[in-house]
Amino acid sequence: MKVHLVDAPPTDVRTFEDPGELADKLTPEDVEIIREIFNTPLTGSYNWDYESANAKIRRLYELGKRFNWNAELDVDWDVPFDKSEGPSQAGLNPLHDHPIYRAMSDKEKNEYAWRSQAQVLSQFLHGEQGAMMVASQLVSCAPTYDAKLYASSQTFDEARHVEVFNKYLRTRCGVEYPINPSLKLLLDKILTDPRWDLKFIGMQVLVEGLALAAFQTMAQTTRDPLLRQIVTLVMRDEGRHVAFGVNYLEDWIKSLPEEEIEERAQFAYEACAIMRERLFSTVVEEEFGFDREEARRAAIDSAGGQAFRNFLFERMIPNLKRVGLLTEKVKPKFEALGVLQYENAATDAEIDWAALERPLETGRIQPVAAE
């Protein structure tokens, strides 16, 4: 095994051979570990009172144990799917009327579609690794017994998500894209900040809210029954994580001085500004000859882009309001983003226990018919 230390994430697109053939060729010496170091002044704490003091958090923890699905055994990796038909529903490509796209052959259009999906799923993969590391930090720095227990269970959830998206990219897509620089910037901020509550805000409310919006969009648009099963399972976990964050932070934020509340509110606003536009990648479009800004604008203005923003902010804005981070100082900034209309929507503080306790949709699934 070789270890390669880097100062920044790789920028090359990775392609994968058939996993069965590759397993026969690789030896442990062929495996290269690519590591990027970050440092954080993390302050941990013991908790010597093992009594549960928060019934909601403890119930969420118990649900995590009860619905602890296995990425290898509970996902139908053998379900057939005709890749020549494309990964997503027809007509969703925002550039389908562009001269460059119209000039492509059917094979090129299919390759473009699969690479576009691989780029999005690669961000899921990288984001889940970030979530796994933040959750592991919270085990040490969360101040209460209930929060430490939940963070430890969430760490395993996130590890499972890394595993399942990594396998899908390798076996179904055959390609993996580098992390979006804006997503990396957001994860770096959360991982390296010394304040445990900022880690909670950044991960449990913001990044997990982002993930849920992306997964909802993917579940509605994918044609692949395997991917739909995967994102449905992952969404069950992420729904618990967001509920944990909102319910745990609500009382804590109220106890902070006004200046510290405003610092956290400003951080939340800046993260939302990044999520609204800067997470739309044009890497694949540029590979196929499209102009970067034209492609970015098309993605933002597309029906899919609008659906993503609706899913994102109709959940995130009321959650920020509930925990006390939609302050009078930042409200005008959110209004300028065009997302303040969601402030009175339902929040994750009102937990839908029936939804979280539904049986998981695991095991064998039926392939979808060609459209």
Rosetta blueprint (number, residue, H / E / L):
1 M L
2 K E
3 V E
4 H E
5 L E
6 V E
7 D L
8 A L
9 P L
10 P L
11 T L
12 D L
13 V L
14 R E
15 T E
16 F L
17 E L
18 D L
19 P H
20 G H
21 E H
22 L H
23 A H
24 D H
25 K H
26 L L
27 T L
28 P H
29 E H
30 D H
31 V L
32 E E
33 I E
34 I E
35 R E
36 E E
37 I L
38 F L
39 N L
40 T L
41 P L
42 L L
43 T L
44 G L
45 S L
46 Y L
47 N L
48 W L
49 D L
50 Y L
51 E L
52 S L
53 A L
54 N L
55 A H
56 K H
57 I H
58 R H
59 R H
60 L H
61 Y H
62 E H
63 L H
64 G H
65 K H
66 R H
67 F L
68 N L
69 W L
70 N L
71 A L
72 E L
73 L L
74 D L
75 V L
76 D L
77 W L
78 D L
79 V L
80 P L
81 F L
82 D L
83 K H
84 S H
85 E H
86 G L
87 P L
88 S E
89 Q L
90 A L
91 G L
92 L L
93 N L
94 P L
95 L L
96 H L
97 D L
98 H L
99 P H
100 I H
101 Y H
102 R H
103 A L
104 M L
105 S L
106 D H
107 K H
108 E H
109 K H
110 N H
111 E H
112 Y H
113 A H
114 W H
115 R H
116 S H
117 Q H
118 A H
119 Q H
120 V H
121 L H
122 S H
123 Q H
124 F H
125 L H
126 H H
127 G H
128 E H
129 Q H
130 G H
131 A H
132 M H
133 M H
134 V H
135 A H
136 S H
137 Q H
138 L H
139 V H
140 S H
141 C H
142 A L
143 P L
144 T L
145 Y H
146 D H
147 A H
148 K H
149 L H
150 Y H
151 A H
152 S H
153 S H
154 Q H
155 T H
156 F H
157 D H
158 E H
159 A H
160 R H
161 H H
162 V H
163 E H
164 V H
165 F H
166 N H
167 K H
168 Y H
169 L H
170 R H
171 T H
172 R H
173 C H
174 G L
175 V E
176 E E
177 Y L
178 P L
179 I L
180 N L
181 P H
182 S H
183 L H
184 K H
185 L H
186 L H
187 L H
188 D H
189 K H
190 I H
191 L H
192 T H
193 D L
194 P L
195 R L
196 W H
197 D H
198 L H
199 K H
200 F H
201 I H
202 G H
203 M H
204 Q H
205 V H
206 L H
207 V H
208 E H
209 G H
210 L H
211 A H
212 L H
213 A H
214 A H
215 F H
216 Q H
217 T H
218 M H
219 A H
220 Q H
221 T H
222 T E
223 R L
224 D L
225 P H
226 L H
227 L H
228 R H
229 Q H
230 I H
231 V H
232 T H
233 L H
234 V H
235 M H
236 R H
237 D H
238 E H
239 G H
240 R H
241 H H
242 V H
243 A H
244 F H
245 G H
246 V H
247 N H
248 Y H
249 L H
250 E H
251 D H
252 W H
253 I H
254 K H
255 S L
256 L L
257 P L
258 E H
259 E H
260 E H
261 I H
262 E H
263 E H
264 R H
265 A H
266 Q H
267 F H
268 A H
269 Y H
270 E H
271 A H
272 C H
273 A H
274 I H
275 M H
276 R H
277 E H
278 R H
279 L L
280 F L
281 S L
282 T L
283 V H
284 V H
285 E H
286 E H
287 E H
288 F L
289 G L
290 F L
291 D L
292 R H
293 E H
294 E H
295 A H
296 R H
297 R H
298 A H
299 A H
300 I H
301 D H
302 S L
303 A H
304 G H
305 G H
306 Q H
307 A H
308 F H
309 R H
310 N H
311 F H
312 L H
313 F H
314 E H
315 R H
316 M H
317 I H
318 P H
319 N H
320 L H
321 K H
322 R H
323 V H
324 G L
325 L L
326 L L
327 T L
328 E L
329 K L
330 V L
331 K H
332 P H
333 K H
334 F H
335 E H
336 A H
337 L H
338 G L
339 V L
340 L H
341 Q H
342 Y H
343 E L
344 N L
345 A L
346 A L
347 T L
348 D L
349 A L
350 E L
351 I L
352 D L
353 W H
354 A H
355 A H
356 L H
357 E L
358 R L
359 P L
360 L L
361 E L
362 T L
363 G L
364 R L
365 I L
366 Q L
367 P L
368 V L
369 A L
370 A L
371 E L
